Structure formats: C-alpha cells, structure tokens
Amino acid sequence: MFRNGEPPSKRTRLIIFGSVAAFVVLLLVVILAVYLRPKKDELPVLNTTDRIECPGFKAEAECKAHGCEYAKVQNGPACFMKKDKFGYKVAGYASGFNSESAFLENNYLLPPFGITPYGPQIPSPMFEVRYITEDIVRIKVRCEKE
C-alpha cells in the first residue's frame, strides 16, 4: 500500500481519519471528566496562626453572640477569634529608675466594654514591671485609674 508508491485507498484514509478522530474524542472525554466532575464538599483549612479558639461555644449563634467567628473547617476549632479582633495595643510607655510601665488601650472593633469570650475588657490597663533585685521582679497588670 504505502511501500510501492501507490497512494492510500479511500478506505485506508477513512480508517486512519476515524482512528485519529476517535482518539481525540476519547481524550476530550477524559479531560472533561477530570476537570468537570462534581467537587466534594471540601471544608476550608484555616491557618492556625490566624485564629484563637473561643472556648465552650459549639453552636454558631452562641459563638457569634460572644463576638467570635464561626466557620466549619477541617482542622481546628469552628468557633474562633481573629488574631487582631481582641486584645490591647501599647498607647504609651514610661520608664523609671527601677521600673517600666506600658499603658494599653483596647484593640478591637466592638464598642468599649463589649461582649467578649472572656468577659468584659479592662478599660485602661497598665502593665508595670518593677525590679526588686537583680533576680526578682514584680509584675502588675492593673487598671490605670486605680
């Protein structure tokens, strides 16, 4: 057929064309089946450094009522705080002969003294470190107004 210089017959050309077309169709079916298959209901994986567990809250409504976030996740707690939503930031700093103090302010978006997972916030906390001796320090966390 091809060895003696004769052109391929019409039947041979149809067989070759049909084989190539069938291979292309089969390849497209496999590719579409892989990429268009229904996805499993996969839960997101949150970075563990972006969350702090809100203890004791299992239901979504109870979790959100205490200012926490709720997300069904594969690993870790479903009820959690965002790392920057609660807490304090340094508003001022004072240094003395044998002591250092940091004045803190609330670092969250809720109204002052809002509901948190751990109870009410301290309005103006002060963190004080006093050096008694080389080996002994006294640490106080108290309300600045006291």
Protein Blocks (a to p, Z undefined) as FASTA:
>chain_A
ZZnopacdfklmmmmmmmmmmmmmmmmmmmmmmmmpccddddddddfklpccdehiabfk
lmmmnopacdddfbdcfbdcdfklgccddfbdcddfkbccddddddbfbdehiacfkbpa
dfbacdddddfblmbccdddddfkZZ
